[in-house]
């Protein structure tokens, strides 16, 4: 198997616009869609609410395979060189504190948008139905793997690590990362405000010292919290 090559660039040098520059994030994006495509394929034969136990084992296997490939690419790119820093008690306390603050800020923003009827109702329902359809096709172990392992690792690799690798350690990279992460989850609508608190928190955690496992940890804890709360 031929894996995408990883080119190492300085954060302060001119961007190399060679044809292979965007190979890694594009490849990861394709990988991130495989589990969803797999479930959609299973769902195409009818309602899967009653047979989630059949979907869950193969989904977990596929998702963990995707995660393994993603981590391998990240290691080759040097994104996990400082992973040990994420597990100091001081950093864990910081991550948990930021998790709590982000959760309540996002809850407040969502309530504000809802109370002022700013939500794009049709878009919100469509997104919610897609998410619920995917999760309802899985038992809890599959849901946990999807939202607490697969999504954080793939999304943080793409929207944080590769964004900073591509655009450099700049203030506008911070802005782009926040915007695109929120946009992918909401589209061009007021819904984007509901995702900004989490997006800003995740980007800040990575921006402060460029340790990918920091933002992965925060993202995973946040998704896990939502999985249990909602």
Rosetta silent file (secondary structure, phi, psi, omega in degrees, C-alpha in Angstrom):
SEQUENCE: XXXXXXXXXXXXXXXXXXXXXXXXXXXXXXXXXXXXXXXXXXXXXXXXXXXXXXXXXXXXXXXXXXXXXXXXXXXXXXXXXXXXXXXXXXXXXXXXXXXXXXXXXXXXXXXXXXXXXXXXXXXXXXXXXXXXXXXXXXXXXXXXXXXXXXXXXXXXXXXXXXXXXXXXXXXXXXXXXXXXXXXXXXXXXXXXXXXXXXXXXXXXXXXXXXXXXXXXXXXXXXXXXXXXXX
SCORE:     score description
SCORE:     0.000 S_00000001
   1 L     0.000  136.513  179.196    0.000    0.000    0.000 S_00000001
   2 L  -100.650  119.419 -179.829    1.269    3.455   -0.899 S_00000001
   3 L   -94.448  153.215  178.689    0.587    6.040    1.746 S_00000001
   4 L   -59.690  137.113  177.075    0.464    9.799    1.071 S_00000001
   5 L   -73.450  148.444  179.760    3.821   11.452    1.429 S_00000001
   6 L  -114.778  121.505 -179.824    4.160   14.023    4.132 S_00000001
   7 L  -101.582  131.610 -177.586    6.152   17.174    3.391 S_00000001
   8 L   -95.154  126.410 -177.677    7.462   19.155    6.330 S_00000001
   9 L  -123.797  145.357  173.753    7.143   22.906    6.062 S_00000001
  10 L   -73.744  145.310  179.814    8.201   25.708    8.328 S_00000001
  11 L   -68.317  -13.513 -175.490    5.336   27.745    9.713 S_00000001
  12 L  -118.941   16.259  177.259    7.036   30.900    8.529 S_00000001
  13 L  -104.207  166.243 -179.187    8.140   29.943    5.025 S_00000001
  14 L   -65.538  138.698 -178.570    6.381   30.457    1.737 S_00000001
  15 L   -66.875  131.093  175.678    3.626   27.909    1.019 S_00000001
  16 L   -85.744  114.387 -177.041    4.627   25.271   -1.501 S_00000001
  17 L   -95.961   38.616  177.216    1.746   24.982   -3.943 S_00000001
  18 L   -69.832  162.573 -174.141    2.883   21.735   -5.498 S_00000001
  19 L   -65.914  -18.968 -177.821    0.250   19.282   -6.641 S_00000001
  20 L   -96.383    1.977 -171.751    0.899   16.987   -3.689 S_00000001
  21 L   -62.641  -40.554 -174.848    0.606   19.674   -1.017 S_00000001
  22 L   -96.707   16.940 -176.846   -3.030   18.990   -0.123 S_00000001
  23 H   -60.952  -47.709 -173.690   -2.785   15.208   -0.460 S_00000001
  24 H   -63.452  -53.204  179.936   -2.907   14.417    3.235 S_00000001
  25 H   -63.829  -35.158  178.201   -5.998   16.443    4.285 S_00000001
  26 H   -65.068  -42.317  178.755   -7.850   15.402    1.132 S_00000001
  27 H   -63.602  -41.474  178.450   -7.031   11.762    1.817 S_00000001
  28 H   -66.123  -37.556  177.846   -8.184   12.117    5.427 S_00000001
  29 H   -61.959  -43.369  177.506  -11.413   13.771    4.288 S_00000001
  30 H   -61.864  -43.399  178.341  -12.126   10.809    2.005 S_00000001
  31 H   -60.020  -40.413 -176.505  -11.356    8.435    4.883 S_00000001
  32 H   -64.566  -22.561 -178.410  -13.718   10.326    7.179 S_00000001
  33 H   -86.941  -16.043 -175.452  -16.595    9.694    4.771 S_00000001
  34 H   -59.986  -48.012  179.403  -16.132    5.929    4.551 S_00000001
  35 H   -61.353  -37.188  178.947  -17.984    5.006    7.777 S_00000001
  36 H   -66.928  -44.623  178.054  -20.903    7.282    6.819 S_00000001
  37 H   -61.167  -38.051  179.867  -21.052    5.823    3.307 S_00000001
  38 H   -62.342  -46.324  179.588  -20.948    2.357    4.836 S_00000001
  39 H   -67.692  -38.334  177.263  -23.950    3.034    7.079 S_00000001
  40 H   -62.735  -34.981  177.199  -25.849    4.697    4.251 S_00000001
  41 H   -65.335  -43.174  178.054  -25.251    1.586    2.176 S_00000001
  42 H   -65.770  -37.576 -177.951  -26.675   -0.603    4.928 S_00000001
  43 H   -72.725  -19.130 -175.089  -29.605    1.783    5.363 S_00000001
  44 L   -65.068  -17.786  179.632  -30.414    1.755    1.656 S_00000001
  45 L   -90.048    0.595  178.591  -32.174   -1.581    2.061 S_00000001
  46 L   139.105 -172.221 -178.140  -34.654   -0.216    4.590 S_00000001
  47 L   -68.876  130.260 -177.589  -35.064    0.880    8.170 S_00000001
  48 L  -108.822   10.988 -178.619  -32.171   -0.269   10.361 S_00000001
  49 H   -57.579  -35.991 -175.120  -33.530    0.786   13.748 S_00000001
  50 H   -88.067   -6.936 -177.233  -34.262   -2.818   14.635 S_00000001
  51 H  -125.412   33.370 -179.262  -30.989   -4.319   13.425 S_00000001
  52 H   -60.210  -29.009 -179.506  -28.429   -1.948   14.890 S_00000001
  53 H   -65.004  -22.834  177.683  -26.663   -4.936   16.415 S_00000001
  54 H   -82.128  -30.446 -179.128  -25.795   -6.077   12.880 S_00000001
  55 H   -79.974  -33.584 -169.324  -24.388   -2.720   11.854 S_00000001
  56 H   -62.663  -51.128 -178.159  -22.342   -1.984   14.942 S_00000001
  57 H   -57.744  -50.642  179.428  -19.534   -4.606   14.781 S_00000001
  58 H   -65.927  -31.974  177.569  -18.514   -3.956   11.146 S_00000001
  59 H   -64.098  -45.236  179.949  -18.861   -0.198   11.683 S_00000001
  60 H   -60.157  -43.182  179.736  -16.524   -0.314   14.682 S_00000001
  61 H   -61.567  -47.016  179.581  -13.978   -2.343   12.710 S_00000001
  62 H   -64.207  -44.364 -178.634  -14.104    0.082    9.787 S_00000001
  63 H   -62.329  -42.971  179.290  -13.995    3.147   12.041 S_00000001
  64 H   -67.832  -32.530  175.761  -10.984    1.861   13.992 S_00000001
  65 H   -65.493  -42.520  177.921   -9.220    1.032   10.718 S_00000001
  66 H   -63.658  -42.727  178.764   -9.824    4.610    9.542 S_00000001
  67 H   -61.801  -42.438 -179.591   -8.580    5.961   12.882 S_00000001
  68 H   -61.421  -44.902  179.018   -5.446    3.804   12.660 S_00000001
  69 H   -64.192  -41.394  179.424   -4.626    5.090    9.169 S_00000001
  70 H   -61.681  -44.729  178.955   -5.300    8.659   10.283 S_00000001
  71 H   -64.599  -40.130  178.767   -2.973    8.326   13.268 S_00000001
  72 H   -59.330  -45.506  178.468   -0.315    6.722   11.063 S_00000001
  73 H   -62.818  -42.598  178.989   -0.454    9.694    8.681 S_00000001
  74 H   -61.739  -39.248  177.901   -0.328   12.080   11.650 S_00000001
  75 H   -64.577  -43.257  179.151    2.735   10.322   13.044 S_00000001
  76 H   -63.441  -29.663  179.692    4.467   10.522    9.670 S_00000001
  77 L   -87.945   -5.422  178.442    3.673   14.240    9.586 S_00000001
  78 L    84.138   14.522 -176.457    4.990   14.772   13.112 S_00000001
  79 L   -74.052  -17.399 -176.358    1.637   15.761   14.609 S_00000001
  80 L  -111.673   17.552 -177.416    2.011   13.413   17.584 S_00000001
  81 L   -61.479  -34.104 -175.794    5.609   14.182   18.520 S_00000001
  82 L  -110.992   30.551 -175.032    4.591   15.950   21.732 S_00000001
  83 H   -61.340  -27.325 -178.527    1.591   13.835   22.690 S_00000001
  84 H   -63.704  -26.145 -179.752    2.963   13.201   26.181 S_00000001
  85 H   -63.916  -24.946 -176.834    2.439   16.859   27.048 S_00000001
  86 H   -70.092  -19.704 -170.867   -1.323   16.349   26.841 S_00000001
  87 H  -107.187   18.385  171.182   -1.400   14.001   29.807 S_00000001
  88 L   -75.421  151.140 -178.489    0.183   16.166   32.470 S_00000001
  89 H   -61.759  -37.399  179.840   -2.143   16.886   35.385 S_00000001
  90 H   -62.613  -42.901 -179.321   -1.889   20.614   34.764 S_00000001
  91 H   -70.857  -39.794  179.137   -2.982   20.222   31.148 S_00000001
  92 H   -62.152  -41.404  177.229   -5.790   17.779   31.963 S_00000001
  93 H   -62.584  -41.040  178.292   -7.141   20.228   34.554 S_00000001
  94 H   -62.819  -44.646 -178.851   -6.966   23.000   31.959 S_00000001
  95 H   -62.381  -44.945 -179.820   -8.794   20.859   29.360 S_00000001
  96 H   -65.460  -38.184  178.297  -11.580   19.945   31.807 S_00000001
  97 H   -64.483  -44.665  179.077  -11.978   23.573   32.875 S_00000001
  98 H   -66.436  -34.544  177.171  -12.209   24.705   29.265 S_00000001
  99 H   -59.102  -47.689 -178.676  -14.653   21.883   28.554 S_00000001
 100 H   -64.652  -46.412 -179.857  -17.053   23.107   31.233 S_00000001
 101 H   -61.400  -45.625 -178.741  -16.780   26.754   30.166 S_00000001
 102 H   -63.132  -41.338 -178.984  -17.272   25.870   26.482 S_00000001
 103 H   -59.466  -46.758 -176.950  -20.276   23.672   27.207 S_00000001
 104 H   -74.752  -34.543  175.810  -22.154   26.406   29.054 S_00000001
 105 H   -64.714  -44.512 -179.902  -21.193   29.153   26.598 S_00000001
 106 H   -65.088  -38.354  177.768  -22.366   27.038   23.685 S_00000001
 107 H   -62.570  -41.423  178.941  -25.576   26.194   25.518 S_00000001
 108 H   -64.147  -44.159 -179.557  -26.197   29.905   26.122 S_00000001
 109 H   -62.648  -44.104  179.518  -25.518   30.778   22.461 S_00000001
 110 H   -62.205  -42.435  178.040  -27.839   28.034   21.213 S_00000001
 111 H   -64.245  -37.968  178.096  -30.605   29.213   23.555 S_00000001
 112 H   -63.776  -46.025 -179.504  -30.108   32.795   22.365 S_00000001
 113 H   -63.717  -41.938 -178.961  -30.351   31.781   18.708 S_00000001
 114 H   -66.388  -44.875 -177.572  -33.405   29.641   19.400 S_00000001
 115 H   -66.368  -23.898  179.423  -35.208   32.298   21.449 S_00000001
 116 L  -101.491   11.629  176.743  -34.672   34.858   18.675 S_00000001
 117 L    53.641   40.530 -179.099  -35.794   32.446   15.945 S_00000001
 118 L   -92.099  -12.855 -178.500  -32.481   32.762   14.141 S_00000001
 119 L   -66.271  141.354  168.617  -32.091   29.060   13.408 S_00000001
 120 L   -79.782   94.798 -170.485  -32.479   27.867    9.849 S_00000001
 121 H   -57.823  -46.495 -177.329  -35.155   25.375   10.842 S_00000001
 122 H   -62.936  -41.048  179.367  -35.112   23.322    7.650 S_00000001
 123 H   -68.388  -41.537 -179.900  -31.310   23.085    7.696 S_00000001
 124 H   -62.454  -42.971  179.237  -31.242   22.292   11.401 S_00000001
 125 H   -64.167  -42.002  179.613  -33.815   19.520   10.993 S_00000001
 126 H   -60.879  -48.082  178.310  -31.904   18.077    8.049 S_00000001
 127 H   -60.762  -45.595 -178.512  -28.625   18.022    9.990 S_00000001
 128 H   -62.392  -40.373  178.983  -30.287   16.582   13.064 S_00000001
 129 H   -64.979  -38.953  179.014  -31.978   13.877   11.022 S_00000001
 130 H   -63.403  -46.792 -179.466  -28.670   12.911    9.410 S_00000001
 131 H   -63.894  -47.459 -179.435  -26.915   12.653   12.757 S_00000001
 132 H   -63.539  -35.125  178.949  -29.793   10.787   14.393 S_00000001
 133 H   -64.562  -42.020  179.192  -30.038    8.437   11.430 S_00000001
 134 H   -66.400  -49.509 -176.283  -26.362    7.544   11.705 S_00000001
 135 H   -69.387  -33.686 -179.483  -26.381    7.128   15.473 S_00000001
 136 H   -71.727  -15.118  177.879  -29.714    5.267   15.549 S_00000001
 137 L   -85.244    2.939 -176.184  -28.221    2.701   13.197 S_00000001
 138 L  -130.585  150.105  169.339  -25.669    1.815   15.874 S_00000001
 139 L   -76.294  170.818 -175.175  -25.641    0.445   19.377 S_00000001
 140 H   -54.145  -42.710  178.574  -23.991    2.551   22.080 S_00000001
 141 H   -57.724  -38.789  177.775  -20.455    1.129   21.496 S_00000001
 142 H   -68.632  -39.409  176.998  -20.704    2.159   17.853 S_00000001
 143 H   -62.409  -42.349  179.965  -22.045    5.592   18.782 S_00000001
 144 H   -62.860  -45.739  178.962  -19.166    6.065   21.222 S_00000001
 145 H   -61.432  -40.143 -176.866  -16.570    5.105   18.619 S_00000001
 146 H   -65.990  -50.495 -171.587  -18.191    7.441   16.074 S_00000001
 147 H   -92.756  -25.086 -174.541  -18.471   10.607   18.187 S_00000001
 148 H  -102.946  -15.308 -179.223  -15.737   10.150   20.805 S_00000001
 149 H  -123.084  -58.018 -174.782  -12.924    8.584   18.768 S_00000001
 150 H   -62.923  -56.834 -175.983  -13.478    8.781   15.013 S_00000001
 151 H   -60.419  -47.841 -179.187  -14.808   12.353   14.701 S_00000001
 152 H   -60.804  -44.078 -176.947  -12.295   14.046   17.063 S_00000001
 153 H   -67.602  -45.723 -179.203   -9.219   12.427   15.517 S_00000001
 154 H   -67.830  -47.042 -175.222  -10.247   12.995   11.898 S_00000001
 155 H   -69.413  -39.220  178.730  -11.614   16.513   12.358 S_00000001
 156 H   -69.195  -34.337  176.830   -8.754   17.778   14.507 S_00000001
 157 H   -63.683  -40.824 -176.887   -6.220   16.351   12.070 S_00000001
 158 H   -79.142  -55.351 -169.723   -7.902   18.155    9.170 S_00000001
 159 H   -84.751  -13.740  176.122   -9.144   21.443   10.662 S_00000001
 160 H  -112.506  -67.275 -172.612   -6.347   22.070   13.109 S_00000001
 161 H   -60.495  -50.322 -176.665   -3.106   20.244   12.261 S_00000001
 162 H   -75.316  -29.160  175.597   -3.303   20.453    8.476 S_00000001
 163 H   -62.990  -45.054  179.847   -4.754   23.970    8.469 S_00000001
 164 H   -71.351  -31.408  176.451   -1.760   25.213   10.449 S_00000001
 165 H   -66.805  -37.564 -176.470    0.591   23.133    8.318 S_00000001
 166 H   -78.098  -46.196 -171.645   -0.912   24.659    5.181 S_00000001
 167 H  -102.762  -12.597  178.527   -1.320   28.314    6.181 S_00000001
 168 L    94.800  169.895 -176.975    1.276   28.721    8.915 S_00000001
 169 L   -85.374   75.254 -175.611    1.176   29.807   12.539 S_00000001
 170 L  -122.271  162.537  178.205   -0.745   33.035   11.897 S_00000001
 171 H   -67.845  -33.859 -178.930   -3.689   34.792   13.531 S_00000001
 172 H   -75.886  -18.875  171.794   -5.728   34.431   10.359 S_00000001
 173 H   -66.743  -39.047  175.684   -5.079   30.688   10.378 S_00000001
 174 H   -57.935  -47.197 -178.775   -6.842   30.673   13.740 S_00000001
 175 H   -64.226  -45.731 -179.786   -9.802   32.496   12.178 S_00000001
 176 H   -61.488  -42.963 -179.715   -9.927   30.218    9.112 S_00000001
 177 H   -62.409  -44.840  178.374   -9.811   27.094   11.243 S_00000001
 178 H   -61.551  -46.037 -176.242  -12.652   28.336   13.458 S_00000001
 179 H   -65.092  -49.994 -174.623  -14.761   29.386   10.498 S_00000001
 180 H   -66.882  -36.954  176.687  -14.369   26.280    8.353 S_00000001
 181 H   -61.919  -44.742  179.987  -14.995   23.887   11.230 S_00000001
 182 H   -68.045  -41.049 -178.388  -18.202   25.750   12.087 S_00000001
 183 H   -62.863  -43.141 -179.459  -19.236   26.105    8.444 S_00000001
 184 H   -59.794  -32.012 -178.650  -18.870   22.388    7.717 S_00000001
 185 H   -88.753  -13.731 -172.650  -21.239   21.660   10.599 S_00000001
 186 H  -133.211  -27.086 -173.270  -23.748   24.413    9.877 S_00000001
 187 L    79.219 -176.894  179.072  -23.460   25.943    6.417 S_00000001
 188 L   -81.565   91.917  178.330  -24.022   29.661    5.739 S_00000001
 189 L  -163.517  175.358  176.545  -26.684   30.460    8.312 S_00000001
 190 L   -64.234  -17.319  179.152  -27.119   31.718   11.859 S_00000001
 191 L   -56.975  -26.312 -176.245  -26.582   28.099   12.905 S_00000001
 192 H   -60.502  -29.472  179.411  -22.862   28.745   12.569 S_00000001
 193 H   -64.390  -29.674 -179.810  -22.958   30.757   15.815 S_00000001
 194 H   -69.567  -20.386 -179.496  -23.996   27.618   17.677 S_00000001
 195 H  -101.645  -12.075 -175.786  -20.756   25.907   16.692 S_00000001
 196 H   -62.980  -41.891 -179.794  -18.378   28.827   17.161 S_00000001
 197 H   -57.180  -45.663  178.446  -17.749   28.432   20.927 S_00000001
 198 H   -66.207  -42.080 -178.973  -16.549   24.849   20.493 S_00000001
 199 H   -61.883  -43.541  178.568  -14.632   25.744   17.345 S_00000001
 200 H   -64.410  -42.367  179.912  -12.851   28.630   19.060 S_00000001
 201 H   -62.801  -46.008 -179.636  -12.019   26.474   22.085 S_00000001
 202 H   -64.060  -42.597 -179.461  -10.613   23.652   19.965 S_00000001
 203 H   -68.463  -39.019  177.999   -8.588   26.008   17.801 S_00000001
 204 H   -62.028  -44.106 -178.877   -7.263   27.883   20.817 S_00000001
 205 H   -60.145  -39.406  177.938   -6.157   24.656   22.486 S_00000001
 206 H   -76.319  -40.720 -175.238   -4.192   23.690   19.393 S_00000001
 207 H   -63.042  -34.142 -171.822   -2.942   27.198   18.616 S_00000001
 208 L   -65.119  -29.900  177.625   -1.415   27.785   22.053 S_00000001
 209 L  -152.942    9.019  175.123    1.309   25.123   21.596 S_00000001
 210 L    55.966   46.314  173.808    0.446   23.046   18.496 S_00000001
 211 L  -109.210  107.154 -172.808   -0.097   19.755   20.316 S_00000001
 212 H   -61.028  -36.590 -178.051   -2.726   17.884   18.342 S_00000001
 213 H   -65.996  -20.341  174.923   -3.643   15.522   21.166 S_00000001
 214 H   -64.310  -51.825 -178.818   -4.739   18.542   23.229 S_00000001
 215 H   -70.454  -32.753  175.940   -7.517   19.467   20.803 S_00000001
 216 H   -62.969  -43.660 -179.021   -8.373   15.798   20.196 S_00000001
 217 H   -62.927  -46.479  179.117   -8.784   15.283   23.938 S_00000001
 218 H   -63.426  -44.630  179.988  -11.037   18.325   24.346 S_00000001
 219 H   -61.843  -43.215 -179.519  -13.093   17.393   21.271 S_00000001
 220 H   -65.165  -43.605  179.582  -13.494   13.809   22.456 S_00000001
 221 H   -64.975  -39.804 -179.568  -14.552   14.834   25.962 S_00000001
 222 H   -65.304  -47.709  179.317  -17.046   17.358   24.592 S_00000001
 223 H   -63.186  -37.873  178.663  -18.665   14.868   22.198 S_00000001
 224 H   -64.950  -41.067  177.589  -18.772   12.239   24.935 S_00000001
 225 H   -59.883  -45.604  178.569  -20.490   14.717   27.259 S_00000001
 226 H   -64.338  -36.608  179.733  -23.121   15.440   24.601 S_00000001
 227 H   -61.349  -37.389 -179.257  -23.589   11.729   23.986 S_00000001
 228 H   -84.317  -33.977 -176.983  -24.478   11.172   27.632 S_00000001
 229 H   -75.290  -41.145 -176.657  -26.400   14.418   28.171 S_00000001
 230 L  -108.173    0.000    0.000  -28.525   14.198   25.037 S_00000001
